Amino acid sequence: MSSLRSDICEWLGATDSEEDSEALINECVSICQMYNLTAKDLQYKWEALCYGKAQTIFRFTRESAADLKARIQREIQAKNASSVSNSATTGSARGKLANSAKFLGVNAKGLTGPLKAAAQPPKALLGGMTSVPVKLQHDFDGPIASSSRVTFAGQKEARQNRAYRYMYETLGERSETLDTQLDGFGELILKHYRDVGQLGHPGGFSEGSCVVVGRIVLDAEASGSGIKLNDQSLILEASRAHGDGLRVPLQLAPDLKIRGGYKGLGGVGLFPGAVVALKGRNGGGGYFIASDILAIPPMPASPAPPSNVAASFDMCIACGPFTPDANLDYKPWRTLISNFKASKPAVVLLLGPFVDATHTHIQDGMVDETPSDIFKRHFIAPICDFLSQSPTSTVLLVPSVNDIISDHAVFPQCELDDEFSSDPRIRLLPNPARFSLNGISFAVCSVDVLYHLRKEEYFRRGEEVDSIVCEPEAASDPMSNLSRYILQQRSFYPIFPVSLDVAHEVNLDVSHSAELRVAESPDDPGPDVMVLPSRLKHFSKIVDNSVVVNPSYLTKGTYATLSYSGQGTGFPKDRISADIARLS
């Protein structure tokens, strides 16, 4: 007699020899096996049902078994309904999908991918899942670091503040956010250009010139679909405080002057969403004609840190995709993690996508494990192995909006779920992220903003007036200019609205644009290091007061290495060395 059957017999006080008792025992065994209950669980549920109805315990019969079975089924349905409701409220549908067995599409003859997944019953799917032996923090048997080689300081807000509900954005919230941004730049212009006095109204008729602050907008009707910004399609959008929220056609004078910019740039870049300060007038012709463009003040440099050789550190930076579109073998990533084990950098910064939702194998269901298991097997396990060999290292993970393992598919994006932080040295960061290592500030974003800016940029040349002279001369190549727009606009994504052909790469939530700030306030120093992965050619440059790095994608065979020398007296940009490395 099995243990379950004997326990039920003991509870009921019956034996298998009695025909009625045997049928009742069989029914109880069936219920326990169906709902994964012990004999004690079944007894307690029956007693609870009796007390709830009549405050006494009745004899358990076959009719009682039917009532109890219905009660258990109702409890399970109520629990499932509550789980679905909570999932919808928190907007975690994609995160649930990453852990769901229904995601699986096991390849076989005849049916493949999602077709076979749909045809198979749940038990078959669950039976085909692969168990991933990933060691979590409580059973990690490698050496745990007592102290890291770097001191990490990140954003102080809790994850709950960044895991906001998306698709609930109202027009009022969006309008308020855009207005606040313009008013903030207006204050910055008045503080920097002290001779301005006050800001004017771009739509108001005036005989004299005035300075206005507004946002560049593309006149889609005048330019037609698919046309980039040009002289004939410029519109200036003012805030409600300084221009009643009007949109006014903008014309740039033929003898346009660029005032207050870096010497040698030769002009200024414009794109939809760029905040500009213009000097000119509205002569009553229905448009504002600008004679001068007042350059947005550059972000100040960080103060020179004290000389401290102990503050030195080295770092490796890599960005996904980490596997080619032809397979999910992650060969480039396996090569890179082998390099890490040999070089043992103090910091490893990895930017998603880790498990790309746009990968053909993921879209076609050509996988036999959940995305979470793929991530744990290919990333968390190798990273833990690396940390066991380099106990004083730190690993930073920044997701992508294309990461199917993230339950937050909009930008700005919160960090990955805590279930992936299997070691205290693995830090999960939001996208974009601002943090510091040994006092050196970093700004990191996994969205390809450089490529998006390059598509939308309209570079307008003009005569330089009252320029900022710096030694060496400010870099004026295209990649430096694109990076400079991000620093000047103080935003990881200054384009608005997002172009339709790249909107799926961003999923921008405008009302949470405060999370896109490159610095806490417009007057704060710029980041010492800015990491901007892009499909454009990889580079490492000093732009203004920041070291800007584009490591490109690991599938292209490149990543970045960075080292900071704590010993010295110069500014951080002079003590940071960044290079592009190739996979061996």
C-alpha positions as CSV (number, residue, x, y, z in Angstrom):
1,M,0.0,0.0,0.0
2,S,1.4,3.4,-1.0
3,S,2.2,6.0,1.6
4,L,-0.5,8.4,0.3
5,R,-3.1,5.6,0.3
6,S,-2.2,4.5,3.8
7,D,-2.4,8.1,5.1
8,I,-5.9,8.5,3.6
9,C,-6.9,5.1,5.1
10,E,-5.7,6.2,8.5
11,W,-7.6,9.5,8.3
12,L,-10.9,7.8,7.2
13,G,-10.5,4.8,9.5
14,A,-11.2,2.5,6.6
15,T,-9.6,-0.5,4.9
16,D,-9.3,-1.5,1.3
17,S,-11.5,-4.6,1.9
18,E,-14.7,-2.6,2.2
19,E,-16.1,-1.9,-1.2
20,D,-17.6,1.5,-0.4
21,S,-14.5,2.5,1.5
22,E,-12.3,1.5,-1.4
23,A,-14.2,3.7,-3.8
24,L,-13.9,6.6,-1.4
25,I,-10.2,6.0,-0.9
26,N,-9.6,5.9,-4.6
27,E,-11.5,9.2,-5.0
28,C,-9.4,10.8,-2.3
29,V,-6.2,9.5,-3.9
30,S,-7.3,10.9,-7.3
31,I,-8.0,14.3,-5.8
32,C,-4.6,14.4,-4.0
33,Q,-2.8,13.5,-7.1
34,M,-4.7,15.9,-9.3
35,Y,-4.1,18.9,-7.1
36,N,-0.8,17.9,-5.6
37,L,-2.1,17.5,-2.1
38,T,-1.1,15.3,0.9
39,A,-3.6,13.4,3.0
40,K,-3.2,16.0,5.7
41,D,-3.9,18.9,3.2
42,L,-7.1,17.1,2.1
43,Q,-8.2,16.6,5.7
44,Y,-7.6,20.3,6.6
45,K,-9.5,21.5,3.5
46,W,-12.5,19.3,4.5
47,E,-12.5,20.5,8.1
48,A,-12.3,24.2,6.8
49,L,-15.2,23.5,4.5
50,C,-17.3,22.0,7.3
51,Y,-16.6,24.8,9.8
52,G,-17.4,27.4,7.2
53,K,-20.8,25.9,6.7
54,A,-22.0,24.4,10.0
55,Q,-19.3,25.0,12.7
56,T,-18.9,21.2,13.0
57,I,-17.1,18.4,11.3
58,F,-19.2,15.9,9.3
59,R,-18.3,12.4,8.2
60,F,-16.4,12.3,4.9
61,T,-18.4,10.5,2.2
62,R,-18.3,10.2,-1.6
63,E,-20.8,13.2,-1.8
64,S,-18.4,15.1,0.4
65,A,-15.5,14.3,-1.9
66,A,-17.5,15.9,-4.8
67,D,-18.2,19.1,-2.8
68,L,-14.5,19.3,-1.7
69,K,-13.3,18.8,-5.2
70,A,-15.5,21.7,-6.4
71,R,-14.3,23.9,-3.6
72,I,-10.6,23.2,-4.5
73,Q,-11.3,24.0,-8.1
74,R,-12.9,27.3,-7.3
75,E,-9.9,28.3,-5.1
76,I,-7.5,27.6,-8.0
77,Q,-9.6,29.6,-10.4
78,A,-9.8,32.5,-8.1
79,K,-6.0,32.4,-7.6
80,N,-5.3,32.3,-11.3
81,A,-7.7,35.2,-11.9
82,S,-5.9,37.3,-9.3
83,S,-2.5,36.4,-10.9
84,V,-3.7,37.5,-14.3
85,S,-5.1,40.8,-12.9
86,N,-1.9,41.6,-11.1
87,S,0.1,40.9,-14.3
88,A,-2.0,43.2,-16.4
89,T,-1.8,46.0,-13.8
90,T,2.0,46.0,-13.6
91,G,2.4,45.8,-17.3
92,S,4.6,42.7,-17.1
93,A,3.2,40.7,-19.9
94,R,6.5,40.4,-21.7
95,G,8.3,39.4,-18.5
96,K,5.7,36.7,-17.8
97,L,6.1,35.5,-21.4
98,A,9.9,35.1,-20.9
99,N,9.2,32.5,-18.1
100,S,6.1,30.9,-19.7
101,A,6.3,27.3,-21.1
102,K,3.8,28.5,-23.7
103,F,6.6,30.5,-25.3
104,L,8.4,27.3,-26.3
105,G,8.4,26.1,-29.9
106,V,10.1,22.7,-30.1
107,N,11.3,21.8,-33.6
108,A,10.2,18.4,-35.0
109,K,9.3,16.9,-38.3
110,G,6.1,18.2,-39.8
111,L,5.4,21.1,-37.4
112,T,8.0,23.6,-36.3
113,G,8.2,26.6,-34.0
114,P,5.0,28.1,-32.7
115,L,2.8,25.8,-34.8
116,K,4.0,22.7,-32.9
117,A,4.0,24.7,-29.6
118,A,0.3,25.5,-30.1
119,A,-0.4,21.9,-31.1
120,Q,1.2,20.3,-28.0
121,P,-0.6,20.0,-24.7
122,P,0.8,21.9,-21.7
123,K,2.3,18.7,-20.1
124,A,4.3,17.9,-23.3
125,L,5.7,21.5,-23.3
126,L,6.6,21.4,-19.7
127,G,8.2,18.0,-20.1
128,G,10.5,19.3,-22.9
129,M,11.9,22.2,-20.9
130,T,15.6,22.2,-20.1
131,S,16.6,22.7,-16.5
132,V,19.4,25.3,-16.3
133,P,21.9,24.7,-13.5
134,V,22.5,28.3,-12.6
135,K,23.9,28.9,-9.1
136,L,22.1,31.6,-7.3
137,Q,23.4,33.7,-4.5
138,H,22.3,31.4,-1.7
139,D,24.2,28.3,-3.2
140,F,27.1,30.1,-4.9
141,D,30.2,28.1,-3.9
142,G,32.9,30.4,-5.5
143,P,34.9,32.9,-3.5
144,I,32.7,36.0,-2.7
145,A,34.5,39.3,-2.8
146,S,34.9,41.0,0.5
147,S,35.5,44.3,-1.4
148,S,35.5,45.4,-5.0
149,R,38.3,47.2,-6.7
150,V,35.9,50.1,-7.5
151,T,33.4,52.1,-5.5
152,F,30.1,52.1,-7.3
153,A,27.5,54.9,-6.8
154,G,24.3,54.8,-8.8
155,Q,20.9,56.5,-9.0
156,K,19.2,56.6,-5.6
157,E,15.6,56.1,-6.7
158,A,14.0,52.7,-6.0
159,R,13.2,50.4,-8.9
160,Q,9.5,50.9,-8.3
161,N,9.9,54.6,-9.4
162,R,11.4,53.5,-12.8
163,A,9.0,50.6,-13.3
164,Y,6.2,52.9,-14.2
165,R,3.0,51.9,-16.0
166,Y,3.3,52.7,-19.7
167,M,0.6,53.3,-22.3
168,Y,-1.2,55.4,-19.7
169,E,0.4,58.6,-21.0
170,T,-2.1,61.5,-21.4
171,L,-1.8,64.5,-23.7
172,G,-1.7,66.8,-20.7
173,E,1.2,65.0,-19.2
174,R,3.1,65.0,-22.4
175,S,2.4,68.7,-23.0
176,E,3.5,69.6,-19.4
177,T,6.7,67.6,-19.8
178,L,7.6,69.3,-23.1
179,D,6.8,72.8,-21.7
180,T,8.9,72.2,-18.6
181,Q,11.9,71.3,-20.8
182,L,11.6,74.5,-22.8
183,D,11.2,76.7,-19.7
184,G,14.3,75.1,-18.2
185,F,16.4,75.9,-21.3
186,G,15.0,79.4,-21.2
187,E,16.3,79.9,-17.7
188,L,19.7,78.5,-18.9
189,I,19.9,80.9,-21.8
190,L,19.1,83.9,-19.6
191,K,21.7,82.9,-17.1
192,H,24.4,82.3,-19.7
193,Y,23.7,85.3,-22.1
194,R,23.3,88.0,-19.5
195,D,22.6,90.7,-22.2
196,V,19.4,89.1,-23.3
197,G,17.2,90.6,-20.6
198,Q,14.0,88.6,-21.2
199,L,12.7,86.1,-23.7
200,G,10.3,87.2,-26.5
201,H,7.3,85.8,-28.1
202,P,8.0,84.3,-31.6
203,G,4.5,84.9,-32.8
204,G,4.2,88.5,-31.7
205,F,4.8,91.3,-34.2
206,S,7.9,93.4,-33.3
207,E,9.9,96.0,-35.1
208,G,13.1,95.2,-33.0
209,S,14.8,91.9,-32.5
210,C,14.3,89.7,-29.6
211,V,15.6,86.4,-28.3
212,V,13.2,83.4,-28.3
213,V,13.6,79.8,-27.1
214,G,11.7,77.0,-28.7
215,R,11.7,73.5,-30.2
216,I,12.5,72.7,-33.8
217,V,9.6,71.0,-35.5
218,L,9.5,69.5,-39.0
219,D,6.7,70.9,-41.2
220,A,5.6,67.5,-42.7
221,E,2.9,69.1,-44.9
222,A,5.4,71.5,-46.5
223,S,8.2,69.0,-47.0
224,G,6.2,65.8,-47.8
225,S,6.6,62.4,-46.3
226,G,10.1,61.0,-46.0
227,I,11.8,64.4,-46.3
228,K,14.4,65.5,-43.9
229,L,14.6,68.8,-42.1
230,N,15.6,71.7,-44.4
231,D,15.4,75.5,-44.7
232,Q,11.9,75.3,-46.1
233,S,10.4,72.9,-43.5
234,L,11.5,74.6,-40.2
235,I,8.9,75.4,-37.6
236,L,9.6,76.8,-34.1
237,E,7.4,75.6,-31.2
238,A,7.3,77.8,-28.2
239,S,6.3,77.0,-24.6
240,R,3.0,78.2,-23.1
241,A,4.9,80.6,-20.8
242,H,6.9,82.3,-23.5
243,G,4.9,81.9,-26.6
244,D,1.4,80.6,-25.8
245,G,2.4,77.2,-27.1
246,L,2.3,78.5,-30.7
247,R,4.0,76.9,-33.7
248,V,5.5,79.6,-36.0
249,P,7.2,79.0,-39.4
250,L,10.9,79.7,-39.1
251,Q,13.3,81.2,-41.6
252,L,17.1,81.5,-41.2
253,A,18.7,84.6,-42.6
254,P,21.2,84.0,-45.4
255,D,23.9,85.8,-43.3
256,L,23.1,83.7,-40.3
257,K,25.5,84.1,-37.3
258,I,26.3,81.3,-34.8
259,R,26.9,83.0,-31.4
260,G,28.7,81.5,-28.4
261,G,29.5,78.1,-29.9
262,Y,32.9,76.3,-30.1
263,K,35.3,77.9,-32.5
264,G,35.9,75.8,-35.6
265,L,32.6,73.9,-35.8
266,G,31.4,76.1,-38.7
267,G,27.7,75.8,-38.0
268,V,25.0,74.3,-35.9
269,G,23.1,71.0,-36.1
270,L,19.2,71.1,-36.2
271,F,16.8,68.1,-35.9
272,P,13.2,67.6,-34.8
273,G,13.0,68.1,-31.1
274,A,16.2,70.2,-30.8
275,V,15.8,73.1,-28.3
276,V,17.3,76.3,-29.8
277,A,17.7,80.0,-28.8
278,L,17.3,82.4,-31.7
279,K,17.7,86.1,-32.1
280,G,15.5,87.8,-34.7
281,R,12.0,89.2,-35.2
282,N,8.5,88.6,-36.5
283,G,7.8,91.3,-38.9
284,G,4.2,90.4,-39.3
285,G,4.6,88.1,-42.3
286,G,3.5,85.0,-40.4
287,Y,7.0,83.7,-39.7
288,F,10.0,84.4,-37.4
289,I,13.2,85.2,-39.2
290,A,16.4,84.5,-37.2
291,S,19.5,86.4,-37.7
292,D,21.5,84.7,-34.9
293,I,21.5,81.3,-33.3
294,L,22.6,81.4,-29.7
295,A,24.5,78.2,-29.0
296,I,23.2,76.2,-26.1
297,P,25.8,76.5,-23.3
298,P,28.1,73.5,-23.1
299,M,28.0,71.3,-19.9
300,P,30.8,72.3,-17.5
301,A,33.7,70.0,-16.9
302,S,33.9,67.9,-13.8
303,P,36.4,69.1,-11.2
304,A,39.8,67.5,-11.3
305,P,39.8,64.6,-8.9
306,P,42.7,64.3,-6.4
307,S,45.7,62.2,-7.3
308,N,45.2,58.7,-5.9
309,V,46.8,55.7,-7.4
310,A,44.4,53.4,-5.6
311,A,41.5,54.9,-7.6
312,S,42.8,53.5,-10.9
313,F,40.8,50.9,-12.6
314,D,40.3,49.2,-15.9
315,M,37.0,48.4,-17.7
316,C,35.6,46.4,-20.6
317,I,32.5,47.5,-22.4
318,A,30.4,45.4,-24.8
319,C,27.0,45.8,-26.4
320,G,24.6,43.3,-27.9
321,P,23.4,41.6,-29.9
322,F,25.8,39.0,-28.5
323,T,24.9,36.3,-31.1
324,P,24.5,36.5,-34.9
325,D,21.0,36.3,-36.4
326,A,21.7,32.9,-37.8
327,N,21.8,31.0,-34.5
328,L,21.6,31.3,-30.7
329,D,25.1,29.8,-30.0
330,Y,26.4,33.1,-28.6
331,K,29.9,32.4,-30.0
332,P,31.1,36.0,-29.9
333,W,30.0,36.3,-26.2
334,R,31.8,33.0,-25.3
335,T,34.9,34.4,-26.9
336,L,34.6,37.6,-25.0
337,I,34.0,36.0,-21.6
338,S,37.1,33.9,-22.2
339,N,39.1,37.2,-22.7
340,F,37.6,38.5,-19.5
341,K,38.8,35.5,-17.5
342,A,42.3,36.1,-18.9
343,S,42.5,39.9,-18.4
344,K,40.3,40.1,-15.2
345,P,39.1,43.7,-15.7
346,A,37.9,45.5,-12.5
347,V,34.6,46.4,-14.2
348,V,32.6,44.8,-17.0
349,L,29.8,46.8,-18.6
350,L,27.4,44.9,-20.8
351,L,24.5,46.5,-22.7
352,G,21.6,44.6,-24.2
353,P,19.9,43.2,-26.1
354,F,20.9,39.9,-24.4
355,V,18.0,37.8,-25.6
356,D,16.8,39.8,-28.6
357,A,13.1,39.8,-29.3
358,T,13.8,40.5,-33.0
359,H,16.1,37.5,-33.4
360,T,14.7,35.2,-36.0
361,H,14.9,32.1,-33.8
362,I,13.0,33.9,-31.1
363,Q,10.3,35.2,-33.5
364,D,9.9,31.8,-35.2
365,G,9.8,29.9,-31.9
366,M,12.9,27.8,-32.8
367,V,13.9,27.4,-29.1
368,D,13.4,24.7,-26.6
369,E,13.8,26.8,-23.4
370,T,12.3,30.0,-22.1
371,P,14.1,33.3,-22.7
372,S,14.9,33.6,-19.0
373,D,16.6,30.2,-19.1
374,I,18.5,31.3,-22.2
375,F,19.7,34.4,-20.4
376,K,20.7,32.5,-17.2
377,R,22.5,29.7,-19.1
378,H,24.4,31.9,-21.6
379,F,25.0,35.0,-19.4
380,I,24.5,34.6,-15.6
381,A,26.3,31.2,-15.4
382,P,29.4,32.4,-17.3
383,I,29.5,35.7,-15.5
384,C,29.4,33.9,-12.1
385,D,32.2,31.6,-13.4
386,F,34.2,34.7,-14.3
387,L,33.5,36.3,-10.9
388,S,34.7,33.1,-9.2
389,Q,38.1,33.6,-11.0
390,S,38.1,37.4,-10.5
391,P,36.5,37.9,-7.1
392,T,37.1,41.7,-6.9
393,S,35.5,42.5,-10.3
394,T,32.1,44.1,-10.8
395,V,29.6,43.4,-13.6
396,L,27.1,46.0,-14.7
397,L,24.1,45.0,-16.9
398,V,22.0,47.5,-18.8
399,P,18.9,46.2,-20.8
400,S,17.6,47.1,-24.2
401,V,14.1,47.8,-25.2
402,N,14.5,44.8,-27.5
403,D,15.2,42.4,-24.6
404,I,12.5,39.9,-24.3
405,I,13.7,39.1,-20.7
406,S,12.7,42.7,-19.7
407,D,9.1,43.3,-18.6
408,H,9.5,47.0,-19.4
409,A,9.5,47.5,-23.2
410,V,9.6,51.3,-23.3
411,F,12.2,54.0,-23.1
412,P,13.3,55.1,-20.5
413,Q,13.5,51.6,-19.2
414,C,13.9,50.2,-15.7
415,E,16.5,47.6,-14.9
416,L,16.1,43.8,-15.2
417,D,14.2,41.9,-12.6
418,D,16.0,40.9,-9.4
419,E,15.8,37.3,-10.2
420,F,18.8,37.8,-12.6
421,S,21.0,39.3,-9.9
422,S,22.5,36.1,-8.7
423,D,25.6,37.6,-7.1
424,P,26.1,40.9,-5.2
425,R,28.8,41.9,-7.7
426,I,26.3,41.7,-10.6
427,R,24.5,45.1,-10.6
428,L,21.4,45.7,-12.7
429,L,21.1,49.2,-14.1
430,P,18.3,51.0,-15.9
431,N,18.4,52.2,-19.5
432,P,19.7,54.9,-19.7
433,A,21.9,54.8,-16.6
434,R,24.0,57.4,-14.7
435,F,26.5,56.1,-12.2
436,S,30.1,56.7,-11.0
437,L,33.1,54.4,-10.5
438,N,35.7,55.7,-8.0
439,G,34.3,59.2,-8.6
440,I,34.4,59.1,-12.4
441,S,30.9,59.7,-13.8
442,F,29.4,57.6,-16.5
443,A,26.3,58.1,-18.8
444,V,25.2,54.9,-20.6
445,C,22.4,54.3,-23.1
446,S,21.7,51.2,-25.2
447,V,19.4,52.9,-27.7
448,D,21.1,53.8,-31.0
449,V,20.6,57.5,-30.6
450,L,23.7,58.4,-32.8
451,Y,22.2,56.7,-35.8
452,H,18.8,58.3,-35.2
453,L,20.4,61.7,-35.0
454,R,22.4,61.1,-38.1
455,K,19.2,60.3,-40.0
456,E,17.4,63.5,-38.8
457,E,20.3,66.0,-38.7
458,Y,20.3,69.1,-40.8
459,F,23.6,71.0,-40.4
460,R,23.3,74.7,-41.0
461,R,26.4,76.7,-41.6
462,G,26.9,80.2,-40.4
463,E,29.4,82.9,-39.4
464,E,30.9,82.2,-36.0
465,V,30.7,85.1,-33.5
466,D,31.9,85.3,-29.9
467,S,33.1,81.7,-30.1
468,I,34.5,79.6,-27.3
469,V,38.2,79.0,-28.0
470,C,39.6,75.8,-26.5
471,E,42.9,73.9,-26.7
472,P,43.0,71.6,-28.5
473,E,40.4,72.8,-30.9
474,A,37.0,71.3,-30.5
475,A,36.4,68.2,-32.6
476,S,34.1,68.9,-35.6
477,D,33.9,65.6,-37.3
478,P,30.3,64.1,-37.8
479,M,30.5,61.6,-34.9
480,S,31.7,64.3,-32.5
481,N,28.9,66.6,-33.6
482,L,26.3,63.9,-33.0
483,S,27.7,63.2,-29.5
484,R,27.8,67.0,-28.8
485,Y,24.0,67.3,-29.5
486,I,23.3,64.9,-26.7
487,L,25.5,66.8,-24.3
488,Q,24.2,70.2,-25.3
489,Q,20.5,69.1,-25.2
490,R,21.2,67.4,-21.8
491,S,19.2,64.4,-23.0
492,F,20.0,60.8,-23.9
493,Y,17.3,61.1,-26.6
494,P,16.7,64.7,-27.8
495,I,14.7,63.8,-30.9
496,F,11.0,64.5,-30.8
497,P,8.8,63.1,-32.2
498,V,10.6,59.9,-33.0
499,S,10.8,59.1,-36.7
500,L,8.3,56.4,-37.7
501,D,10.9,54.2,-39.4
502,V,12.8,53.9,-36.1
503,A,10.0,54.3,-33.6
504,H,10.0,50.5,-32.8
505,E,13.7,50.8,-31.6
506,V,12.8,53.4,-29.0
507,N,9.2,53.1,-27.8
508,L,9.6,56.6,-26.3
509,D,7.5,57.6,-23.2
510,V,7.7,61.4,-23.3
511,S,6.0,62.0,-19.9
512,H,9.0,60.2,-18.2
513,S,11.7,62.2,-20.0
514,A,13.2,63.2,-16.6
515,E,14.8,59.8,-16.6
516,L,16.5,60.8,-19.9
517,R,18.6,63.6,-18.4
518,V,22.3,63.3,-18.9
519,A,22.8,65.2,-15.7
520,E,20.5,66.0,-12.7
521,S,20.3,69.7,-13.6
522,P,21.3,71.8,-16.6
523,D,24.1,73.4,-14.6
524,D,25.7,70.1,-13.4
525,P,28.9,68.9,-15.0
526,G,28.7,66.6,-18.0
527,P,29.6,62.9,-17.7
528,D,33.3,62.0,-17.7
529,V,32.5,59.0,-19.9
530,M,29.5,58.6,-22.2
531,V,28.8,55.2,-23.7
532,L,26.6,55.3,-26.9
533,P,26.6,52.0,-28.8
534,S,25.6,52.4,-32.4
535,R,25.5,50.6,-35.8
536,L,27.6,53.5,-37.0
537,K,31.4,53.0,-37.1
538,H,32.9,52.4,-33.7
539,F,35.0,55.2,-32.2
540,S,36.4,56.6,-29.0
541,K,36.7,60.4,-28.9
542,I,37.0,63.3,-26.5
543,V,34.0,65.6,-27.1
544,D,34.1,68.8,-25.2
545,N,34.8,67.6,-21.6
546,S,33.7,64.0,-22.0
547,V,35.2,60.8,-23.4
548,V,32.6,59.3,-25.8
549,V,32.8,55.7,-26.7
550,N,30.8,53.7,-29.3
551,P,31.9,50.1,-29.0
552,S,29.5,49.1,-31.8
553,Y,27.9,45.6,-31.5
554,L,29.7,42.5,-30.4
555,T,28.4,40.6,-33.4
556,K,30.6,43.0,-35.5
557,G,33.6,41.7,-33.5
558,T,34.4,44.9,-31.5
559,Y,34.2,46.0,-27.9
560,A,35.8,48.8,-25.9
561,T,38.5,48.8,-23.2
562,L,38.9,51.8,-20.8
563,S,41.4,52.6,-18.1
564,Y,41.5,55.4,-15.6
565,S,44.7,56.6,-14.0
566,G,44.0,57.8,-10.5
567,Q,47.5,59.2,-10.3
568,G,47.8,62.7,-11.9
569,T,46.5,66.2,-11.7
570,G,44.5,66.7,-14.8
571,F,40.8,66.6,-15.6
572,P,39.2,63.1,-15.9
573,K,39.1,63.3,-19.7
574,D,42.9,63.6,-19.6
575,R,43.4,60.6,-17.4
576,I,41.0,58.3,-19.2
577,S,42.2,56.1,-22.0
578,A,39.6,54.4,-24.2
579,D,40.3,52.1,-27.1
580,I,38.3,49.8,-29.5
581,A,39.4,46.2,-29.3
582,R,38.6,43.3,-31.6
583,L,37.7,39.8,-30.7
584,S,40.6,37.5,-31.1
